[in-house]
Amino acid sequence: MPKSSLVATTLPPIAEASLRQLGENLAIARSRRKESQRAWAARIGVSVPTLIRMERGDPTVGMGVYASALWLMGRIQALPEVAAPVHDLGALERDVRVARRRAVRAPESVALRLASAPAPAQDDDGAHDAPRT
């Protein structure tokens, strides 16, 4: 019997559905390889009941078990991408809010920086160079 966990009762529904889908996908991967639950569990290093819980998307199964299953199916390289900073929209939104507050608090500093920026180069006829792309 798995130990009681707060995460199991407070998991957002979308996270629960995603874990369930991950578990189903891992079960399909095992089945397509014609591996029994006993053999797959042994290769991961867990008991058959733990493998069954993982394939159901049980949130109390350790992350290492999921990682080992991904490794067995050749997909471990996808794991770090799940939380890559480039995909962290919450942090990006925060960065934008902070930048906006700075600009509102110090609009004169923006004007000073613009005023002190070098002027665009001019040709002999006085025309500005086109921006380079």
C-alpha positions in Angstrom: 0.0 0.0 0.0 1.5 3.4 -1.0 2.1 5.8 1.8 -0.3 8.8 2.0 0.9 11.9 0.3 -0.4 15.5 0.3 0.4 15.8 -3.4 -2.0 13.0 -4.3 -4.9 14.9 -2.8 -3.9 18.4 -3.9 -2.7 17.8 -7.5 -4.3 20.2 -10.0 -6.6 18.3 -12.4 -4.5 19.2 -15.4 -1.4 17.9 -13.7 -3.2 14.7 -12.8 -4.4 14.3 -16.4 -0.8 14.9 -17.7 0.7 12.3 -15.3 -2.0 9.8 -16.3 -1.2 10.4 -20.0 2.5 10.0 -19.3 1.9 6.7 -17.5 -0.3 5.5 -20.3 2.4 6.5 -22.8 5.0 4.6 -20.8 2.8 1.5 -20.7 2.3 1.7 -24.5 6.1 1.9 -24.9 6.6 -1.2 -22.8 3.8 -3.1 -24.6 5.1 -2.2 -28.1 8.5 -3.6 -27.0 6.8 -6.8 -26.1 8.2 -6.5 -22.5 6.3 -8.0 -19.6 5.6 -5.9 -16.5 7.9 -8.1 -14.5 10.8 -7.7 -17.0 10.3 -3.9 -17.4 10.0 -3.5 -13.6 13.2 -5.4 -13.1 15.0 -3.3 -15.7 13.8 -0.1 -14.0 14.6 -1.5 -10.5 11.1 -1.4 -9.0 8.5 -3.8 -8.0 5.7 -4.8 -10.4 3.1 -2.9 -8.2 5.2 0.2 -8.5 5.4 -0.2 -12.2 1.6 -0.6 -12.4 1.2 2.6 -10.3 3.6 4.5 -12.6 1.7 3.3 -15.7 -1.5 4.6 -14.1 0.2 8.0 -13.5 0.3 7.8 -9.8 1.7 11.1 -8.4 3.3 9.3 -5.4 5.7 7.3 -7.7 9.1 8.8 -7.5 10.5 10.9 -10.3 13.4 8.6 -10.6 11.1 5.8 -11.6 9.6 7.9 -14.4 13.1 9.0 -15.4 14.3 5.3 -15.6 11.3 4.4 -17.7 12.1 7.3 -20.1 15.7 6.1 -20.3 14.6 2.6 -21.2 12.6 3.9 -24.1 15.3 6.2 -25.2 13.6 9.5 -24.3 15.6 10.6 -21.2 17.0 13.6 -23.1 13.5 15.1 -23.3 13.2 15.3 -19.5 15.3 18.4 -18.8 13.4 20.3 -21.6 10.2 20.0 -19.5 11.4 22.7 -17.2 13.8 24.6 -19.4 14.0 28.3 -18.5 13.3 29.3 -22.0 9.8 27.8 -21.6 9.1 29.4 -18.2 6.4 31.9 -19.1 5.7 32.8 -15.5 9.3 34.1 -15.0 9.2 35.9 -18.4 6.0 37.7 -17.3 7.7 38.7 -14.0 10.7 40.0 -15.9 8.5 42.1 -18.1 6.6 43.5 -15.1 9.9 44.4 -13.3 11.2 46.1 -16.5 8.0 48.1 -16.9 8.1 49.3 -13.2 11.7 50.4 -13.8 10.8 52.3 -16.9 7.9 54.0 -15.1 9.9 55.0 -12.1 12.8 56.3 -14.1 11.6 57.6 -17.4 14.3 60.3 -17.3 17.0 57.7 -17.3 15.6 56.3 -20.5 15.6 59.7 -22.1 19.2 60.3 -20.9 20.4 57.0 -22.4 18.7 57.8 -25.7 20.2 61.3 -25.7 23.7 60.0 -25.1 23.5 57.3 -27.7 25.7 57.9 -30.7 24.0 59.3 -33.7 23.5 57.1 -36.8 26.3 57.4 -39.3 25.7 59.6 -42.3 26.8 59.3 -45.9 28.5 62.3 -47.6 25.1 63.4 -48.9 23.7 63.6 -45.4 21.5 60.4 -45.6 21.5 58.0 -42.7 22.8 54.5 -43.3 20.1 51.9 -43.5 20.0 49.6 -40.5 21.8 46.3 -41.1 19.9 43.1 -40.7 
